[in-house]
Amino acid sequence: MKEEIVAVKTEAKRTTRLRRLPADPKILVAPGAYDGTGARLVQALGFQAIYMSGFETSASVLGEPDVGYLTMTQLTARSPLFLPSSICR
């Protein structure tokens, strides 16, 4: 139970930091990735944010360009792959 509370507090801090990034006067560079390996590479290079594009995800999952074949369910199912990287520090 205590671990769950800590996880929730940590997650809230990440979301707060993510919301504040666009307000920073510095330019925010957020490379795109489509899997956990790409997310870890982005983190290792020191970027503060990452985005998951529909085109990249469609190309990696279906081998096709993003023409509407990838469903929202399929796209959101890929998002947990990014969590271990803890991009927003």
TIRO-2110 file (N, C-alpha, C; in Angstrom, 1 decimal):
// TIRO-2110
0.8, -1.2, 0.0, N, 1, A
0.0, 0.0, 0.0, CA, 1, A
0.9, 1.3, 0.0, C, 1, A
1.9, 1.3, 0.9, N, 2, A
2.8, 2.4, 1.0, CA, 2, A
3.5, 2.7, -0.4, C, 2, A
3.9, 1.6, -1.1, N, 3, A
4.6, 1.7, -2.3, CA, 3, A
3.7, 2.4, -3.4, C, 3, A
2.4, 2.0, -3.4, N, 4, A
1.4, 2.6, -4.3, CA, 4, A
1.3, 4.1, -4.1, C, 4, A
1.2, 4.5, -2.8, N, 5, A
1.1, 5.9, -2.5, CA, 5, A
2.3, 6.7, -3.1, C, 5, A
3.5, 6.1, -2.8, N, 6, A
4.7, 6.8, -3.3, CA, 6, A
4.7, 6.9, -4.8, C, 6, A
4.3, 5.8, -5.5, N, 7, A
4.2, 5.8, -7.0, CA, 7, A
3.3, 6.9, -7.5, C, 7, A
2.1, 7.1, -6.8, N, 8, A
1.2, 8.1, -7.2, CA, 8, A
1.8, 9.5, -7.0, C, 8, A
2.4, 9.7, -5.9, N, 9, A
3.1, 11.0, -5.6, CA, 9, A
4.1, 11.3, -6.7, C, 9, A
4.9, 10.3, -7.0, N, 10, A
6.0, 10.5, -8.0, CA, 10, A
5.4, 10.8, -9.4, C, 10, A
4.3, 10.1, -9.7, N, 11, A
3.7, 10.3, -11.0, CA, 11, A
3.1, 11.7, -11.0, C, 11, A
2.5, 12.2, -10.0, N, 12, A
2.0, 13.6, -9.9, CA, 12, A
3.1, 14.6, -10.2, C, 12, A
4.3, 14.3, -9.6, N, 13, A
5.4, 15.2, -9.8, CA, 13, A
5.8, 15.2, -11.2, C, 13, A
5.8, 14.1, -11.9, N, 14, A
6.2, 14.0, -13.3, CA, 14, A
5.2, 14.8, -14.2, C, 14, A
3.9, 14.7, -13.9, N, 15, A
2.9, 15.4, -14.7, CA, 15, A
3.0, 16.9, -14.4, C, 15, A
3.3, 17.3, -13.2, N, 16, A
3.5, 18.7, -12.9, CA, 16, A
4.7, 19.2, -13.7, C, 16, A
5.8, 18.5, -13.7, N, 17, A
7.0, 19.0, -14.5, CA, 17, A
6.6, 19.0, -16.0, C, 17, A
5.9, 18.0, -16.5, N, 18, A
5.6, 18.0, -17.9, CA, 18, A
4.7, 19.2, -18.2, C, 18, A
3.8, 19.6, -17.4, N, 19, A
2.9, 20.8, -17.6, CA, 19, A
3.7, 22.1, -17.6, C, 19, A
4.8, 22.1, -16.9, N, 20, A
5.6, 23.3, -16.7, CA, 20, A
6.6, 23.5, -17.9, C, 20, A
7.0, 22.4, -18.6, N, 21, A
8.0, 22.5, -19.6, CA, 21, A
7.6, 23.5, -20.7, C, 21, A
6.4, 23.6, -21.2, N, 22, A
6.1, 24.6, -22.3, CA, 22, A
6.2, 26.0, -21.8, C, 22, A
6.1, 26.2, -20.5, N, 23, A
6.1, 27.6, -20.0, CA, 23, A
7.6, 28.1, -19.8, C, 23, A
8.5, 27.2, -19.9, N, 24, A
9.9, 27.6, -19.7, CA, 24, A
10.3, 28.4, -21.0, C, 24, A
11.1, 29.5, -20.8, N, 25, A
11.5, 30.3, -21.9, CA, 25, A
12.4, 29.6, -22.9, C, 25, A
13.1, 28.5, -22.4, N, 26, A
14.0, 27.8, -23.3, CA, 26, A
13.2, 27.0, -24.3, C, 26, A
13.7, 26.8, -25.5, N, 27, A
13.1, 25.9, -26.5, CA, 27, A
13.0, 24.5, -26.0, C, 27, A
11.8, 23.9, -26.1, N, 28, A
11.7, 22.5, -25.7, CA, 28, A
11.8, 21.6, -27.0, C, 28, A
12.8, 20.8, -27.0, N, 29, A
13.0, 19.9, -28.1, CA, 29, A
12.6, 18.5, -27.5, C, 29, A
11.6, 17.9, -28.2, N, 30, A
11.0, 16.6, -27.8, CA, 30, A
11.1, 15.7, -29.0, C, 30, A
12.1, 14.8, -29.0, N, 31, A
12.2, 13.9, -30.1, CA, 31, A
11.1, 12.8, -30.1, C, 31, A
10.7, 12.3, -31.2, N, 32, A
9.7, 11.3, -31.2, CA, 32, A
10.3, 9.9, -31.1, C, 32, A
9.6, 9.0, -30.6, N, 33, A
10.0, 7.6, -30.5, CA, 33, A
8.7, 6.7, -30.6, C, 33, A
9.0, 5.4, -31.0, N, 34, A
7.8, 4.5, -31.1, CA, 34, A
7.9, 3.3, -30.2, C, 34, A
9.0, 3.2, -29.4, N, 35, A
9.1, 2.0, -28.5, CA, 35, A
10.0, 2.4, -27.3, C, 35, A
10.1, 1.5, -26.4, N, 36, A
10.8, 1.7, -25.2, CA, 36, A
12.3, 1.9, -25.4, C, 36, A
12.9, 1.3, -26.4, N, 37, A
14.3, 1.5, -26.7, CA, 37, A
14.6, 2.9, -27.2, C, 37, A
13.7, 3.4, -28.1, N, 38, A
13.8, 4.7, -28.5, CA, 38, A
13.7, 5.7, -27.4, C, 38, A
12.7, 5.5, -26.5, N, 39, A
12.5, 6.3, -25.3, CA, 39, A
13.8, 6.4, -24.4, C, 39, A
14.4, 5.2, -24.2, N, 40, A
15.6, 5.2, -23.4, CA, 40, A
16.7, 5.9, -24.1, C, 40, A
16.8, 5.8, -25.4, N, 41, A
17.9, 6.6, -26.1, CA, 41, A
17.7, 8.1, -26.0, C, 41, A
16.4, 8.5, -26.1, N, 42, A
16.1, 9.9, -25.9, CA, 42, A
16.5, 10.4, -24.5, C, 42, A
16.2, 9.6, -23.5, N, 43, A
16.5, 9.9, -22.1, CA, 43, A
18.0, 9.9, -22.0, C, 43, A
18.8, 9.0, -22.5, N, 44, A
20.2, 8.9, -22.4, CA, 44, A
20.9, 10.1, -23.0, C, 44, A
20.3, 10.7, -24.1, N, 45, A
20.8, 11.9, -24.7, CA, 45, A
20.5, 13.2, -24.0, C, 45, A
19.7, 13.1, -22.9, N, 46, A
19.4, 14.2, -22.0, CA, 46, A
18.2, 15.1, -22.4, C, 46, A
17.4, 14.6, -23.2, N, 47, A
16.2, 15.4, -23.6, CA, 47, A
15.2, 15.4, -22.4, C, 47, A
14.4, 16.4, -22.2, N, 48, A
13.5, 16.5, -21.1, CA, 48, A
12.1, 16.0, -21.4, C, 48, A
11.8, 15.7, -22.7, N, 49, A
10.5, 15.3, -23.1, CA, 49, A
10.6, 14.4, -24.3, C, 49, A
9.5, 13.7, -24.6, N, 50, A
9.5, 12.8, -25.8, CA, 50, A
8.0, 12.8, -26.2, C, 50, A
7.8, 12.5, -27.5, N, 51, A
6.5, 12.4, -28.0, CA, 51, A
6.4, 11.1, -28.8, C, 51, A
5.2, 10.5, -28.8, N, 52, A
4.9, 9.3, -29.5, CA, 52, A
4.0, 9.7, -30.7, C, 52, A
4.6, 9.5, -31.9, N, 53, A
3.8, 10.0, -33.1, CA, 53, A
3.0, 8.8, -33.7, C, 53, A
1.9, 9.1, -34.2, N, 54, A
1.0, 8.1, -34.8, CA, 54, A
1.7, 7.5, -36.1, C, 54, A
2.4, 8.3, -36.8, N, 55, A
3.1, 7.8, -38.0, CA, 55, A
4.2, 6.8, -37.6, C, 55, A
5.0, 7.1, -36.7, N, 56, A
6.1, 6.3, -36.2, CA, 56, A
5.6, 5.0, -35.7, C, 56, A
4.5, 5.1, -34.9, N, 57, A
4.0, 3.9, -34.2, CA, 57, A
3.3, 3.0, -35.3, C, 57, A
2.6, 3.6, -36.2, N, 58, A
2.0, 2.8, -37.3, CA, 58, A
3.0, 2.1, -38.1, C, 58, A
4.1, 2.8, -38.4, N, 59, A
5.2, 2.2, -39.2, CA, 59, A
5.8, 1.0, -38.5, C, 59, A
6.0, 1.1, -37.2, N, 60, A
6.6, 0.0, -36.4, CA, 60, A
5.7, -1.1, -36.2, C, 60, A
4.4, -0.8, -36.0, N, 61, A
3.4, -1.9, -35.6, CA, 61, A
2.9, -2.6, -36.9, C, 61, A
2.5, -1.8, -37.9, N, 62, A
1.9, -2.3, -39.1, CA, 62, A
2.8, -2.4, -40.3, C, 62, A
3.9, -1.7, -40.3, N, 63, A
4.7, -1.6, -41.5, CA, 63, A
4.1, -0.8, -42.5, C, 63, A
3.2, 0.1, -42.2, N, 64, A
2.4, 0.9, -43.1, CA, 64, A
2.5, 2.4, -42.7, C, 64, A
2.3, 3.3, -43.6, N, 65, A
2.2, 4.7, -43.1, CA, 65, A
0.9, 4.9, -42.4, C, 65, A
0.9, 6.0, -41.7, N, 66, A
-0.3, 6.4, -40.9, CA, 66, A
-1.4, 6.9, -41.7, C, 66, A
-2.3, 5.9, -42.1, N, 67, A
-3.4, 6.3, -43.0, CA, 67, A
-4.7, 5.9, -42.3, C, 67, A
-4.7, 5.8, -41.0, N, 68, A
-5.9, 5.5, -40.2, CA, 68, A
-6.2, 4.1, -39.9, C, 68, A
-5.2, 3.2, -40.2, N, 69, A
-5.4, 1.8, -39.9, CA, 69, A
-5.1, 1.5, -38.4, C, 69, A
-4.3, 2.2, -37.8, N, 70, A
-3.9, 2.0, -36.4, CA, 70, A
-5.0, 2.7, -35.5, C, 70, A
-5.6, 1.9, -34.6, N, 71, A
-6.7, 2.4, -33.8, CA, 71, A
-6.1, 3.1, -32.6, C, 71, A
-7.0, 3.8, -31.9, N, 72, A
-6.6, 4.5, -30.7, CA, 72, A
-6.2, 3.5, -29.6, C, 72, A
-6.9, 2.4, -29.6, N, 73, A
-6.6, 1.3, -28.6, CA, 73, A
-5.2, 0.8, -28.9, C, 73, A
-4.8, 0.5, -30.1, N, 74, A
-3.5, 0.0, -30.4, CA, 74, A
-2.4, 1.1, -30.0, C, 74, A
-2.7, 2.3, -30.3, N, 75, A
-1.8, 3.4, -30.0, CA, 75, A
-1.6, 3.5, -28.5, C, 75, A
-2.7, 3.5, -27.7, N, 76, A
-2.5, 3.6, -26.3, CA, 76, A
-1.9, 2.4, -25.6, C, 76, A
-2.1, 1.2, -26.3, N, 77, A
-1.5, 0.0, -25.8, CA, 77, A
0.0, 0.1, -25.8, C, 77, A
0.6, 0.9, -26.7, N, 78, A
2.1, 1.1, -26.8, CA, 78, A
2.6, 2.0, -25.8, C, 78, A
1.8, 2.9, -25.2, N, 79, A
2.3, 3.9, -24.3, CA, 79, A
3.0, 3.4, -23.1, C, 79, A
2.6, 2.3, -22.5, N, 80, A
3.4, 1.8, -21.3, CA, 80, A
4.8, 1.5, -21.6, C, 80, A
5.2, 1.3, -22.8, N, 81, A
6.6, 1.0, -23.2, CA, 81, A
7.5, 2.2, -22.8, C, 81, A
6.9, 3.4, -22.7, N, 82, A
7.7, 4.6, -22.5, CA, 82, A
7.9, 4.8, -21.0, C, 82, A
7.1, 4.2, -20.1, N, 83, A
7.1, 4.5, -18.7, CA, 83, A
8.4, 4.2, -18.0, C, 83, A
9.0, 3.1, -18.3, N, 84, A
10.3, 2.8, -17.6, CA, 84, A
11.4, 3.8, -17.8, C, 84, A
11.3, 4.5, -18.9, N, 85, A
12.3, 5.5, -19.2, CA, 85, A
12.3, 6.8, -18.4, C, 85, A
11.1, 7.0, -17.8, N, 86, A
10.9, 8.2, -16.9, CA, 86, A
11.5, 9.4, -17.6, C, 86, A
10.9, 9.7, -18.8, N, 87, A
11.5, 10.8, -19.6, CA, 87, A
11.4, 12.2, -18.9, C, 87, A
10.3, 12.5, -18.3, N, 88, A
10.1, 13.8, -17.6, CA, 88, A
10.7, 13.7, -16.2, C, 88, A
11.9, 14.1, -16.1, N, 89, A
12.6, 14.0, -14.8, CA, 89, A
12.3, 15.2, -13.9, C, 89, A
END
